[in-house]
Amino acid sequence: MKKHHAASAVTAVSLLLALAACSSSDADGNTASDSSSATAISHIHGLGLNPSDGRLYVATHEGIYTPDAEGRPKLIGDSTDGFMGFTVTNDGTFYASGHPAQEADGPGNKGLIKSTDAGKTWTTVSLTGQSDFHALDYAHATFYAYDSTNGLLRTSKDGTMRKNGATLQALDIAASPGDPNLVLATTAEGVARSSDGGKTFAQGKEPVLAFLSWSTKDSLYGIDTSGGLLRSSDGGVSWNKVATVPGGQPQALSVIDAGHVLAATQGGVYESKDGGRTFTERLAVESANGR
């Protein structure tokens, strides 16, 4: 049993590290193709529902997309930049980070950027050229962001992102909607926990999860490296597997409420409105370079 447990842990850690490595290395090599083709999307890094129009928005290495009437990816605006961290606030403002497209000018890291027109245009908020935020969360009128360039958590009320927190190697973060000091991070060791707003983190504990999302007190979900969807009702102290998301290895997770879950895998973007018991495909994806 011990040998089996150790082998499983090594496999999970290897997959988690592969996800993280892909997230940071592909930005220099991927460009967008015809937005009417399912192959336009090679990697998904964020999901959100815009409360202003109820539409699904998908942040990818080739721009921001939304499903058309046939469920195919439709490019929003004309930007084919690589969008990494991505979040949609309750007032419909989009925040993101990432890299410019291969043919675009500008610094290699976009810092924190925002859009007030549902992803059509973007403006700089802070840290252009200095930081690439691979994970973004917004709660308690505060930005929580994982700066992959510098390997640390940053927080900010005003978007300047100058307040440095703990140094750690993480793939995703989630702030508690009920406690501004409680922040979780997915690491190669498991879920790491901070009780001081991200200044320090305890060592990660199993399960090893790739992505987290936490929208209300009873809606903390995580997805593991094989697509297993887990839920916690005690703030991440314990976890129960509720489903397996279709499509293989995960790419992003966004929870709208306790029963409403959006998950991206290599096979597409899937939606559940019953807490993971059933899933419906929302966006067909044929990954050009699967994770």
VOGU-3710 file (C-alpha; in Angstrom, 3 decimals, decimal comma):
1> mkkhhaasav> 0,000/0,000/0,000  2,773/2,431/0,809  4,462/1,824/-2,544  1,190/2,351/-4,374  0,508/5,567/-2,454  3,973/6,899/-3,195  3,693/6,081/-6,896  0,309/7,785/-7,112  1,666/10,877/-5,395  4,621/11,081/-7,769
11> tavslllala> 2,311/10,754/-10,778  -0,005/13,470/-9,496  2,870/15,817/-8,754  4,389/15,193/-12,198  1,088/16,050/-13,884  0,669/19,173/-11,772  4,149/20,371/-12,626  3,505/19,633/-16,311  0,375/21,794/-16,177  2,326/24,628/-14,604
21> acsssdadgn> 5,213/24,328/-17,047  2,894/24,398/-20,043  1,110/27,438/-18,693  4,286/29,486/-18,694  6,165/28,203/-21,726  3,688/28,172/-24,580  3,083/31,903/-24,816  5,981/32,407/-27,213  4,898/29,763/-29,689  1,142/29,771/-30,128
31> tasdsssata> -0,847/31,994/-32,466  -4,521/32,001/-33,276  -6,076/30,415/-36,310  -9,501/30,978/-37,861  -11,829/31,757/-34,939  -14,632/29,735/-36,538  -12,593/26,558/-36,177  -12,547/24,457/-33,019  -8,780/24,155/-33,396  -8,394/27,882/-32,697
41> ishihglgln> -8,062/27,075/-28,997  -4,954/25,260/-27,836  -5,088/26,011/-24,102  -7,772/27,390/-21,795  -6,732/29,288/-18,693  -9,884/30,891/-17,375  -13,669/30,725/-17,392  -16,295/33,239/-16,400  -19,975/34,085/-16,710  -20,609/37,760/-17,308
51> psdgrlyvat> -23,471/38,905/-15,047  -24,190/41,695/-17,529  -25,176/39,382/-20,378  -25,136/35,862/-18,896  -22,652/34,662/-21,515  -19,750/32,306/-21,012  -16,300/33,761/-21,654  -13,205/31,626/-22,090  -9,664/32,956/-21,661  -7,128/31,151/-23,841
61> hegiytpdae> -3,614/31,422/-25,252  -5,175/32,950/-28,382  -7,597/35,507/-26,983  -10,986/35,610/-25,255  -13,735/33,466/-26,768  -17,429/32,878/-26,284  -19,580/30,100/-27,782  -21,508/30,971/-30,928  -24,986/29,594/-31,666  -23,476/26,226/-32,647
71> grpkligdst> -21,215/26,033/-29,596  -18,071/26,884/-31,551  -15,484/29,353/-30,213  -16,025/32,928/-31,373  -13,200/35,413/-30,804  -14,109/38,517/-28,787  -12,516/41,710/-30,099  -9,339/41,443/-32,155  -6,775/40,506/-29,502  -5,089/37,120/-29,845
81> dgfmgftvtn> -2,847/37,684/-26,831  -2,224/34,831/-24,431  -4,579/35,306/-21,487  -3,474/33,465/-18,366  -5,097/34,588/-15,110  -8,714/35,653/-15,674  -11,646/36,659/-13,490  -15,009/38,390/-13,939  -16,277/40,564/-11,090  -19,890/40,983/-10,012
91> dgtfyasghp> -20,195/44,265/-11,908  -19,094/42,641/-15,172  -15,517/43,956/-15,229  -12,971/41,521/-16,664  -9,469/41,319/-15,161  -6,672/39,288/-16,674  -2,960/38,863/-17,194  -0,715/37,083/-19,670  1,543/37,651/-22,657  1,264/39,449/-26,010
101> aqeadgpgnk> 0,669/37,397/-29,132  3,785/36,346/-31,037  3,352/39,035/-33,687  2,438/41,804/-31,206  4,714/44,495/-29,820  5,215/45,246/-26,160  6,747/43,715/-23,044  6,561/39,972/-22,487  4,371/40,228/-19,384  1,140/42,206/-19,427
111> glikstdagk> 0,802/42,695/-15,667  -2,790/43,283/-14,535  -5,178/44,422/-17,271  -8,914/45,097/-17,319  -11,829/45,307/-19,731  -15,110/47,122/-19,155  -16,657/46,034/-22,468  -16,689/42,248/-22,021  -13,242/41,602/-23,448  -13,442/43,696/-26,617
121> twttvsltgq> -10,734/46,113/-25,469  -8,244/46,100/-22,616  -6,389/48,723/-20,574  -3,377/48,372/-18,308  -3,864/48,527/-14,542  -0,390/47,783/-13,186  2,968/45,970/-13,408  3,304/45,877/-17,196  6,514/44,062/-18,091  7,056/42,965/-14,502
131> sdfhaldyah> 4,498/40,280/-13,685  2,448/37,522/-15,242  -0,438/36,528/-12,992  -1,326/32,904/-13,712  -4,138/32,927/-11,147  -6,495/35,763/-10,210  -9,283/35,957/-7,650  -11,356/38,906/-6,496  -13,143/38,906/-3,147  -13,753/41,390/-0,325
141> atfyaydstn> -12,955/44,214/-2,775  -9,434/42,778/-2,941  -7,354/41,255/-5,700  -5,582/38,012/-4,848  -3,081/37,085/-7,540  -0,364/34,504/-8,028  2,623/36,128/-9,722  4,235/33,262/-11,627  7,084/35,474/-12,828  8,312/36,025/-9,293
151> gllrtskdgt> 6,765/32,999/-7,572  4,732/34,843/-4,963  1,235/35,844/-3,942  0,261/39,486/-4,324  -2,793/41,268/-2,939  -4,218/44,719/-3,575  -7,319/46,803/-2,969  -6,606/49,221/-5,806  -5,030/46,968/-8,429  -1,473/48,210/-7,964
161> mrkngatlqa> -0,505/44,672/-6,818  2,432/46,014/-4,814  1,665/44,136/-1,587  3,816/41,014/-1,572  2,749/37,879/0,230  4,251/34,430/0,566  6,744/32,955/-1,856  5,518/29,591/-3,154  5,169/27,436/-6,249  1,448/27,252/-7,032
171> ldiaaspgdp> -0,827/26,673/-9,985  -4,062/28,188/-8,696  -5,441/30,138/-5,731  -8,847/30,758/-4,179  -9,856/33,239/-1,486  -12,626/32,387/0,944  -15,795/34,378/0,205  -16,461/34,568/3,951  -13,012/35,248/5,405  -10,576/37,643/3,683
181> nlvlattaeg> -7,656/36,061/5,542  -8,286/32,503/4,311  -6,564/31,730/1,002  -5,941/28,330/-0,553  -3,348/27,422/-3,175  -2,791/24,288/-5,249  0,779/23,026/-4,989  2,667/19,865/-5,900  2,283/18,651/-2,290  -1,449/19,340/-2,125
191> varssdggkt> -3,693/22,208/-1,056  -1,741/24,847/0,895  -3,600/27,007/3,397  -3,062/30,600/4,513  -4,908/32,137/7,461  -3,262/35,557/7,208  -4,386/36,762/3,802  -1,560/35,083/1,905  1,384/36,364/3,927  2,319/32,787/4,828
201> faqgkepvla> 1,132/29,333/3,771  1,256/26,012/5,575  2,699/23,112/3,632  0,291/21,636/1,117  -1,769/18,620/2,133  -3,499/16,035/-0,047  -5,504/15,878/-2,170  -3,295/17,155/-4,986  -5,559/19,441/-6,998  -4,880/21,419/-10,152
211> flswstkdsl> -7,512/24,163/-9,825  -9,808/25,649/-7,189  -12,880/27,876/-7,228  -14,835/29,254/-4,271  -17,844/31,490/-4,862  -19,948/31,070/-1,697  -19,300/29,513/1,712  -20,634/26,103/0,685  -19,313/26,084/-2,880  -15,601/25,305/-2,631
221> ygidtsggll> -14,676/22,978/-5,482  -11,409/21,597/-6,780  -10,434/19,525/-9,780  -7,573/17,051/-9,681  -5,068/16,274/-12,400  -7,239/13,528/-13,928  -10,439/15,585/-14,045  -11,945/14,417/-10,772  -14,241/17,077/-9,292  -14,042/17,402/-5,513
231> rssdggvswn> -16,060/19,493/-3,077  -15,368/20,715/0,444  -17,951/21,930/2,921  -15,428/22,890/5,626  -13,155/25,349/3,861  -10,775/22,808/2,404  -10,078/20,775/5,546  -11,671/17,694/3,983  -12,746/16,830/0,440  -15,241/14,483/-1,220
241> kvatvpggqp> -15,158/13,470/-4,854  -18,474/14,217/-6,529  -17,832/13,525/-10,221  -15,368/13,218/-13,065  -15,513/16,023/-15,611  -15,556/14,746/-19,228  -12,691/15,374/-21,581  -9,548/14,357/-19,718  -6,895/16,555/-18,152  -8,218/19,807/-16,626
251> qalsvidagh> -7,429/23,313/-17,818  -9,650/25,643/-15,755  -12,417/25,690/-13,152  -14,987/28,334/-12,228  -17,824/27,917/-9,729  -20,808/30,245/-9,995  -22,704/28,930/-6,976  -23,098/25,724/-4,957  -24,651/23,813/-7,845  -23,322/25,676/-10,878
261> vlaatqggvy> -19,876/24,569/-12,046  -17,890/25,371/-15,187  -14,860/23,252/-16,030  -12,493/23,167/-18,990  -10,611/20,038/-19,974  -8,668/18,967/-23,041  -11,983/17,988/-24,630  -13,916/21,213/-24,146  -15,771/23,414/-21,685  -18,444/21,670/-19,635
271> eskdggrtft> -21,200/23,022/-17,409  -23,055/21,422/-14,510  -26,053/22,975/-12,799  -26,552/20,123/-10,344  -23,297/20,131/-8,428  -21,458/17,859/-10,836  -23,972/15,048/-11,181  -24,384/15,793/-14,885  -22,402/17,882/-17,372  -23,331/19,569/-20,653
281> erlavesang> -20,752/20,575/-23,251  -20,766/24,351/-23,700  -17,797/24,794/-26,014  -16,262/22,227/-28,334  -12,468/22,244/-28,278  -9,899/20,319/-30,234  -6,677/21,283/-28,474  -3,893/21,922/-30,945  -1,252/21,150/-28,342  -2,922/19,233/-25,510
291> r> -1,565/19,817/-22,036
//
